[in-house]
Amino acid sequence: MTDLLEIKNITKRFGNLTANDNISFSQKEGEVLAILGENGAGKTTLMNILFGHYKADYGEIIFKGSELPSGKPESAIAAGIGMVHQHFTLADNLTVLENIIIGERSLFSPSLPQKSAREKLRNLSDIFGLPIEPDTLVINLSVSEKQRLEILKTLYRDCTLLILDEPTAALTPQETDSLFSTIKQMVSKGLSVILISHKLNEILSVSDRIVVLRQGRSVGEVCTKNADRKKLAEMIVGGTVDYPKKQAVKKGSEVIRLQNISCDAINDSSKGLNEINISLFEGEILGIAGVTGNGQIPLAKMMAGHLKPKNGEMFFLGKKITSYTPKQFMDLGVAYIPEDRNIDGLIGDMSVWENSIMTETNDLQVRSPLGWLNRDNCKNSAHLLCSTYDVRTQSLQQPARLLSGGNVQKLLLGRWLSRRPKLLIACQPTRGLDEGAIASIQKIILEVRKKGNAVLLITEDLDELLMLSDKIAVLFNGSLSNSFGAEKLNRSKIGLMMAGESFDG
Amino acid sequence: MIFDFIEILFTAGFWAATIRIACPLIFATLGELICERSGVLNLGIEGIMSIGAMVGWMAVYQGAGLYSGILAAAFVGAIFGLIHAIFSVYLGASQHVTGIGVTMLASSLGFFSFKLILPYSTTPPKIEPFQPLDIPLLSDIPFFGEALFQHTPFTYLALASVIIIFWLINSTPFGLSIKMAGENPMALEAQGIDVLFVRSVAVILGSALMAVGGAYLTMSAFDAFYFGMVNGRGWIAIALVIFATWKPERALLGALLFAGLDAYQVRAQQLAGAVVPYQFFLMMPFFLSIIAMIIAAKKTRYPKALLIPFRRGERH
């Protein structure tokens, strides 16, 4: 077999950050090549260069024997490269067909190829087993249907090399399996695939060869059949990771109880809640699984006092809650790690020390009785926080947005935990973090549990969910399933529940 | 008395006036609609209409034909559209600030050059504007003939432009790219189409239409140019785009509705001017438009990428 694609010495810098540093590899025809690496390792940047969204500072790309012009998606498409972006590139208020035919004809052609497009789309759907309704508005499609549409879009433009950027990020395990069988089918029809992922399991199950990136560099290439899991993991992180271990903890008395709590949807992308019941005890972690948008955000916000339920009651340490304000809940002992830590958690342009005392300005440790902040005390307490929770900063004066994701999360957790909360609500606490940071965040969460506090863990990472949780329940369409002991569940069972099947166990 | 008020609606003159008043709004609303569909708010509209009114009129006054006047207005509108596009599309500057700047520049420049060319005119000089063109046979139909088929060619052009823009947006690749640029520019880029080019062309085309709307005022509705003659029609068009939920056919409806209210208030003033202060009637179309907007725009799906500059090659 000949080389289909050759990437030669690609280098790309964004300001001071070298996103891609002299990366080279090649791909054969009919091969599924996986590009593996943590978030920020430079995988997406590399693919954006290959597809022409970015111009490389240095290096060249040879596709089918000729050099691909840099920075031109239209030439990549014309050469037969198709890309499914991690964040879908679809126009929500247009139909499936409109999203597909755009770009097929010259902009100045007087008509759209409606009829032939319909025909071609139907053929492709049949050949690859990807059914889709051409006249639906994209906004009404589910996540997996949107992805199907993205794949069809590339096939429609006759692509021979398909790039999939983190394709499983928002899929249930079942949808992931069906995506992988689609990939295998495409390869059997002669296509080549580049799969980008940070999930080791997935890569091992579907790829032929693996290229590992770390911090913008290529650190190795292996054939999947010779791949050693542990070794790959070490290549990704560049060292060994000290994984947290869960210890048995005695369950105490009830911390919070939700009775028939309902609320309306807060925006278009998320469902409301429908008669939720939760009872959470000391020393217990309740994991909430579910596909994004099924009510996770309202649930977390409500339990942190940011949202008032429409119906139902909530009890904290046996007492009924009457006022739903964040302040009230903070005073009761609730800590809330929001899903989007950089927007709802910290103020990126303010310094680390300011962020670390932001919620503590009533504490006489940091302010004088007259209301002035005492800078020395502030900095001392910030310093203490950073050393206790291992927040690595260049200085306390550094703006928080310059911290890495792991350090931001540790700062945020540390700020909340120094209040000694009875209940920690953690939304996607390890999303987008690298392996080492994930391990330390998970350790902190287990430590909270060990101290006899309750944790509500909302996460999309099923491995994390199964490892940390004592009990697991699934949110689907705003309803919460019964909760089950984590030991009674596995990935595929949870996956089925996330899709709304066998919802009651 | 009440009968008199209802009777207004049954005069052909009222309907003919409604269409006449609607024309500049139709052009302007369609123009703004194209810009916004591509994701660019064009607050330059008021000024572009003013300079369009001046240039169209001046061209004819200097001896050009009426149709050349329209073309001249469109050309100048396109130039100001290009200015707006350079700043707000290519340089990614604030669409609000750029748009206000274009309005101030265009309207002052229009009046300034008018004074420069005709320094000594005290009463505004006049041109021979478009004359009503009776459409054979159709104009003889009682009532409808007078209401619909005894207008100037410029008026028929306004109505035709609704159909053209409807076709452009709904049935051509370019229209589809305009819509996509306003919904998710990254989707367009990922299909190999230059977002900045599509947005710029949309802004230039839209601005040309706005200028033609201004020219209607001096070349068909009236026969002279004077300062402040656009009189807020541009701002009304911006509101009408929302009323129209960014659809050309509804833009026509909105323009006719507003114009109808305006035509009605003039006639109602004549009937009841002695009892009710005339300012009350002047206010009526605006007041009722606000009510109509509140009702119509409640569940609007605005273009998702409106106001958001697109920059290539940036990390998203």
Boltz contact constraints between the chains, C-beta under 6 A:
constraints:
  - contact:
      token1: [A, 54]
      token2: [B, 313]
      max_distance: 6.0
  - contact:
      token1: [A, 73]
      token2: [B, 192]
      max_distance: 6.0
  - contact:
      token1: [A, 74]
      token2: [B, 192]
      max_distance: 6.0
  - contact:
      token1: [A, 77]
      token2: [B, 192]
      max_distance: 6.0
  - contact:
      token1: [A, 89]
      token2: [B, 186]
      max_distance: 6.0
  - contact:
      token1: [A, 89]
      token2: [B, 187]
      max_distance: 6.0
  - contact:
      token1: [A, 89]
      token2: [B, 190]
      max_distance: 6.0
  - contact:
      token1: [A, 90]
      token2: [B, 187]
      max_distance: 6.0
  - contact:
      token1: [A, 91]
      token2: [B, 180]
      max_distance: 6.0
  - contact:
      token1: [A, 91]
      token2: [B, 183]
      max_distance: 6.0
  - contact:
      token1: [A, 91]
      token2: [B, 184]
      max_distance: 6.0
  - contact:
      token1: [A, 91]
      token2: [B, 187]
      max_distance: 6.0
  - contact:
      token1: [A, 93]
      token2: [B, 183]
      max_distance: 6.0
  - contact:
      token1: [A, 93]
      token2: [B, 301]
      max_distance: 6.0
  - contact:
      token1: [A, 98]
      token2: [B, 176]
      max_distance: 6.0
  - contact:
      token1: [A, 102]
      token2: [B, 176]
      max_distance: 6.0
  - contact:
      token1: [A, 102]
      token2: [B, 180]
      max_distance: 6.0
  - contact:
      token1: [A, 102]
      token2: [B, 191]
      max_distance: 6.0
  - contact:
      token1: [A, 103]
      token2: [B, 191]
      max_distance: 6.0
  - contact:
      token1: [A, 103]
      token2: [B, 192]
      max_distance: 6.0
  - contact:
      token1: [A, 103]
      token2: [B, 193]
      max_distance: 6.0
  - contact:
      token1: [A, 105]
      token2: [B, 173]
      max_distance: 6.0
  - contact:
      token1: [A, 107]
      token2: [B, 173]
      max_distance: 6.0
  - contact:
      token1: [A, 107]
      token2: [B, 174]
      max_distance: 6.0
  - contact:
      token1: [A, 109]
      token2: [B, 173]
      max_distance: 6.0
  - contact:
      token1: [A, 112]
      token2: [B, 173]
      max_distance: 6.0
